[in-house]
Structures are given as structure tokens and as C-alpha cells.
Amino acid sequence: MKQRYFSTFQLILLALFSALIIVAKIALRTPLQLSGHSGIFWMAIIIVGARVVPKLGASSIIGVTSGLLASFMGLGDFGALNTFISYAIVGVVSDLMLWILRGNTENVVVAISVGIFGHLGKFLTKWLFGIITGAPIGFVALGLLRAFISYVIFGAIGGILGWLTLKALKRAGFFAYMAEKR
């Protein structure tokens, strides 16, 4: 019998992390009025999910699944396609960074780097959609630096929160428990 890359249990966990991103997006609205502020929650959840299911592609599955959920729920500011691609690209870029950095999200530098670059993937997607749709990018460029900086800061904070969550889970014995149940 052929061994699957992801077990059914792992896929269920990844789907739960995807749903948690949607819940965080809806329930944890912060009135900061800064672009990218939801990256605090997004990136923390993706980093924790990538460690709970430590396989290449886990973050991509979380991103694509949360993108499908968000699109069907009408979340996002530029339509379903933009929402789906924005959510999916966060997972794909996070996976790419985890692969490049050898996937140790228990290292704070790795977690911050994944948070920053994963969140910047969403920023670049929104920027490219602006160019494709003919938005006045010259006018938008005035706010791009501010938005870029806020995406970096909120992605880094999300990386730190994900790292702190992983430390708390490890201290509570979650990973030892999960290893025992396999």
C-alpha cells in the first residue's frame, strides 16, 4: 500500500488552522487603519501550523484552504480571485522560506523571516493586482512605502507570536504528546 505524504489527521489539522485564520480575520478586527495589520494573526497561525505538521507544503495547504474559505465567505477587499490568491500566496511564500531556511520555526530568526516574507507575498499580490486592474499606481506609490513597512512590521510581530506560541506548546508538552500518539 502506498504511503501518503500527508495523513488524514494532518490534513484535518491543516484545515483547522485554515479555519482559524478565517475566524481570526473576522473576530479579531483591530481598528488600527494600517494596511497589513491582520498579518499579526495570519503569520502566527501559519508558523504554528507549519510546526505542528512539519512537512513541506503544509503552509501552502493552509494558505490555499483559507483562501477558498475566505473567497466563499466574501472576505477581502478586491473580489474573490484576489482574496484567494492573496491567501494562497502567503502559504506558498511561507513554505518557500521554510524550505530555504531549513524549516526550524523554533528559531526566532526563522519565525520572524517567515513572518515577514510570507506577509510580503500578500503585499506584492495586492500590488500586482493593482497594476493589472489599472489602478492609479503613481498615486498609490505614495502610500506604498508606508504599506510595505507596515507589512514587514506586522509580519515580524506575527512571526514572534507564532514562535512564542510554539514555545508555550512545547513547554506544555504538546509535541511530546503528539509524538506519543503517532
C-alpha positions as a printed Julia matrix, in Angstrom:
182×3 Matrix{Float64}:
   0.0    0.0     0.0
   1.3    3.44   -0.95
   2.19   5.79    1.93
   0.57   9.22    1.64
   2.61  12.37    2.13
   0.04  13.9     4.49
  -2.01  11.68    6.75
  -5.74  12.29    7.1
  -5.12  13.57   10.62
  -2.53  16.06    9.35
  -4.88  17.3     6.63
  -7.6   17.8     9.24
  -5.17  19.79   11.39
  -4.21  21.95    8.4
  -7.89  22.56    7.62
  -8.43  23.61   11.25
  -5.55  26.08   11.01
  -7.11  27.43    7.79
 -10.42  27.9     9.55
  -8.62  29.58   12.45
  -7.2   32.15   10.02
 -10.73  32.96    8.84
 -12.03  33.17   12.42
  -9.12  35.45   13.34
  -9.81  37.64   10.31
 -13.46  38.03   11.3
 -13.29  38.1    15.1
 -10.03  39.91   15.74
 -10.6   43.09   13.8
  -8.34  45.8    15.1
  -9.16  49.45   14.39
  -5.57  50.35   13.5
  -6.36  51.57    9.97
  -2.94  50.36    8.85
  -2.57  48.09    5.88
  -1.42  44.58    6.72
  -2.32  44.66   10.41
  -4.06  41.28   10.22
  -0.65  39.75    9.45
  -0.09  39.6    13.2
  -2.65  36.8    13.42
  -2.11  35.24    9.99
   1.57  34.67   10.26
   1.4   33.38   13.82
  -1.16  30.77   12.77
   0.8   29.74    9.67
   4.03  29.39   11.66
   2.34  27.27   14.31
   0.63  25.16   11.64
   3.94  24.62    9.83
   5.48  23.28   13.06
   2.5   21.13   14.1
   2.57  19.47   10.65
   6.3   19.72    9.84
   6.19  18.84    6.16
   6.96  20.89    3.1
   3.65  22.06    1.67
   1.81  22.39    4.98
   1.8   26.19    4.88
   0.67  26.12    1.25
  -2.27  23.91    2.14
  -3.21  26.27    4.97
  -2.98  29.27    2.6
  -4.95  27.68   -0.25
  -7.65  26.3     2.04
  -8.07  29.57    3.92
  -8.14  31.35    0.55
 -11.0   29.14   -0.61
 -12.89  29.7     2.63
 -12.32  33.47    2.54
 -13.4   33.68   -1.11
 -16.62  31.82   -0.46
 -17.33  33.95    2.6
 -16.81  37.2     0.7
 -13.82  38.37    2.73
 -11.19  40.58    1.17
 -11.28  43.94   -0.46
 -10.84  43.27   -4.2
 -13.01  40.27   -5.0
 -12.83  36.51   -4.73
  -9.9   35.89   -7.08
  -7.68  38.46   -5.38
  -8.67  37.12   -1.97
  -7.9   33.53   -2.95
  -4.54  34.37   -4.5
  -3.56  36.67   -1.61
  -4.28  34.0     0.99
  -2.67  31.23   -1.06
   0.5   33.2    -1.75
   1.06  33.75    1.98
   1.2   29.97    2.44
   3.33  29.34   -0.64
   5.91  32.03    0.22
   5.98  30.82    3.84
   6.68  27.29    2.6
   9.39  28.61    0.31
  11.05  30.46    3.2
  10.78  27.41    5.46
  12.43  25.34    2.74
  15.22  27.88    2.21
  15.82  28.29    5.96
  15.53  24.55    6.64
  12.18  24.82    8.43
  13.16  25.31   12.07
  10.33  27.58   13.26
  11.51  27.11   16.84
  14.3   29.55   15.97
  13.04  33.11   16.44
  15.03  34.46   13.47
  13.49  31.85   11.17
  10.0   32.57   12.52
  10.43  36.31   12.01
  11.84  35.8     8.49
   8.95  33.52    7.53
   6.5   36.04    9.0
   8.0   38.95    7.08
   8.4   37.28    3.71
   5.13  35.37    3.88
   3.26  38.57    4.63
   5.16  40.49    1.94
   3.89  37.89   -0.52
   0.38  39.15    0.18
   1.54  42.75   -0.21
   3.1   42.03   -3.61
  -0.03  40.19   -4.75
  -2.21  43.17   -3.91
   0.24  45.5    -5.63
   0.32  43.35   -8.78
  -3.49  43.19   -8.86
  -3.49  46.98   -8.67
  -1.24  47.17  -11.71
  -3.27  44.57  -13.64
  -6.59  46.27  -12.92
  -5.29  49.69  -13.91
  -5.35  51.34  -10.5
  -3.52  54.67  -10.49
  -0.25  53.19   -9.21
   1.54  56.55   -9.35
  -0.89  57.86   -6.74
  -0.83  54.59   -4.84
   3.0   54.62   -4.83
   2.92  57.46   -2.31
   1.45  55.07    0.24
   3.43  52.0    -0.87
   6.44  52.62    1.34
   4.24  53.08    4.39
   2.26  49.95    3.5
   5.46  47.99    2.79
   6.89  48.94    6.18
   3.67  48.04    7.98
   3.55  44.65    6.22
   7.13  43.99    7.34
   6.44  45.06   10.92
   3.17  43.15   11.27
   4.67  40.08    9.6
   7.6   40.18   12.04
   5.25  40.56   15.01
   3.21  37.62   13.69
   6.43  35.59   13.43
   7.31  36.42   17.03
   3.79  35.5    18.21
   3.99  32.2    16.32
   7.38  31.49   17.88
   6.08  32.32   21.37
   3.06  30.07   20.79
   5.35  27.22   19.75
   7.46  27.72   22.88
   4.31  27.57   25.02
   3.08  24.43   23.23
   6.47  22.77   23.71
   6.55  23.73   27.4
   3.04  22.33   27.83
   4.14  19.03   26.31
   2.03  19.23   23.16
   4.71  17.92   20.81
   5.68  15.1    23.16
   2.01  14.15   23.36
   1.65  14.26   19.56
   4.77  12.1    19.09
   3.36   9.6    21.59
   0.07   9.32   19.65
   1.72   8.5    16.31
